[in-house]
Amino acid sequence: MDALVLAALAFARLASPEAGLVRRWLDGWGGAGLVVAGLTRQGFGVTVTRYDDLGWRATFYAAGRPHRARWAVASAFAATGPTAVRDAAWGVARTLLR
């Protein structure tokens, strides 16, 4: 995972006022788009799906694999698409750092 993407995702998890700035950026489509671009550049596939009024699911898949649940590296469900992307990307980071 790209060090800058990892740093932004980790920093957003902190409970400080400064981290709130990064969190707000990641919770918008601009920040989410950059996270998706960074991970797809590294070979991950991604889907972001809206489920009517229930929320959004973002799923990152292993490189070169079909977009099926068994090939998912990380997935997250949230009220907004950008939050789902942020949480799923953090799941990718946790998986890679094990």
DOMIPA-690841 format. One record per residue: residue in three letters; x, y, z of N, C-alpha, C, O in turn. Coordinates in steps of 0.2 Angstrom, whole numbers, plus 5000, padded with zeros to 4 digits. Layout:
# residues N
ALAXYZXYZXYZXYZ;...
END
This chain:
# residues 98
MET500449945000500050005000500450065000501050065003;ASP500350114996500650174996500750215003500250215006;ALA501350235004501450265011500950325012500750335018;LEU500850365007500450425008499750405010499450435014;VAL499450355006498750335008498750305015498250315018;LEU499250265016499250235023499250285028498950285033;ALA499650335028499750385033499150425033498850445039;ALA498750445028498150485028497650435032497250465036;LEU497550375030497050335033497150325041496750325045;ALA497850315043497950305050497850375054497650365059;PHE498050425051498050495054497250505055497050535060;ALA496850485050496150505051495850465057495250485059;ARG496150415059495850375065496050405071495750375076;LEU496450455072496650485078496050525081495650555077;ALA496050535087495450575090495750645092495650665097;SER496050675087496250745088495950795083495650775078;PRO495950855085495650905081495950905074495650915069;GLU496650905074496950905067496750845063496750845057;ALA496650785066496450725062495750735059495550705054;GLY495350775062494650795060494750825053494250815049;LEU495250865051495350895045495450835040495150845034;VAL495850795041495950735036495350695036495150665030;ARG495050685041494450645041493850675037493550635033;ARG493750735037493250775033493450765026493050765022;TRP494150775024494350765017494250695015493950685009;LEU494350645019494250575017493550565016493350515013;ASP493050595020492350585020492050625014491350625014;GLY492350645010492050675004492350634998492750594998;TRP491950644992492150604986492850624983493150584980;GLY493050684984493750704982494250664985494650634982;GLY494250654992494750614996494650544994495150504993;ALA493950514994493850444993494150424986494350374985;GLY494050474981494250464974495050454974495250414970;LEU495350494978496150484978496350424981496850394979;VAL495950404986496150334989496050284984496450234984;VAL495450284981495350234976495850234970496050174968;ALA496050294968496550294963497250264965497550234962;GLY497350284972498050254974498050184975498550144973;LEU497450154977497450074978497350044971497649984970;THR497050074966496950044960497650044956497849994952;ARG498050094957498750104954499150044957499650024953;GLN498950024963499349964966499049894964499249844967;GLY498549894960498349834957497649804960497449754958;PHE497349844965496749824968496149844964496149894960;GLY495649794964495049814960494549844966494649824972;VAL494049874964493649904969492949914966492849924960;THR492449904970491749924969491449964974491649954980;VAL491050014972490650054977489950054975489750074970;THR489550024980488850014978488350054983488450044989;ARG487850084980487350114985486750064985486550044980;TYR486550054991485950014992485350054994485250065000;ASP485050084990484450134991484550174997485050214997;ASP484150175002484250225008484650185013484650215019;LEU484850125012485150085018485950105019486150105024;GLY486250125014486950145014487350125008487050105003;TRP488050125009488450105004488950055006489150045012;ARG489150015001489749965002490249974998490149984992;ALA490849975000491449984996491849914997491949895003;THR492149884992492449824993493149824988493049844982;PHE493649814991494349804987494449734986494349694991;TYR494649714980494849644978495549634976495949684975;ALA495749574977496449554975496549574968496149564964;ALA497149594966497349604959497249554954497449494956;GLY496949564949496849514944496249464945496249414942;ARG495949474950495349424952494649444951494549504950;PRO494249404949493549424948493249464954493449444960;HIS492749504953492449544959491949494962491349504961;ARG492149454966491749404970491949404977492549424979;ALA491449394981491549404988492149364991492549384995;ARG492349304988492849264990493549294989494049274992;TRP493549334984494249374982494249444986494749474984;ALA493849454990493849524993494449524998494449485002;VAL494749584998495349595003495049625009495149615014;ALA494549675007494249715013493549745010493549755004;SER493149745015492449775013492149815019492349795025;ALA491849865017491549905023490849935021490749945015;PHE490349935025489749965024489650025028489750025034;ALA489350085026489350145029488750185026488450175021;ALA488550235030488050285028488150325022487750335018;THR488850335021489050375014489550335011489950295013;GLY489550345004490050315000490750325002491150275003;PRO490950385003491650405005491850375011492450345012;THR491450365016491550335023491650255022492150235025;ALA491250225017491350155016492050145013492350095014;VAL492250195008492850185005493450195010493950155010;ARG493350245014493950255019493950195024494550165025;ASP493450165026493450105031493650045027494050005030;ALA493450035021493749975017494449985016494849935016;ALA494650045014495450055013495850035019496350015019;TRP495550055025495950045031495949965032496449945034;GLY495449935030495449855030495949825026496249775028;VAL496049855020496649835016497249845019497749805019;ALA497349905022497949915026498149875031498649845032;ARG497649855035497649805041497849735038498249705041;THR497549715033497749655030498449655027498749605029;LEU498649705024499349705022499849705027500449685026;LEU499649735033500149745038500249695043500649695047;ARG499849635042499849585046500449545045500649495048;
END
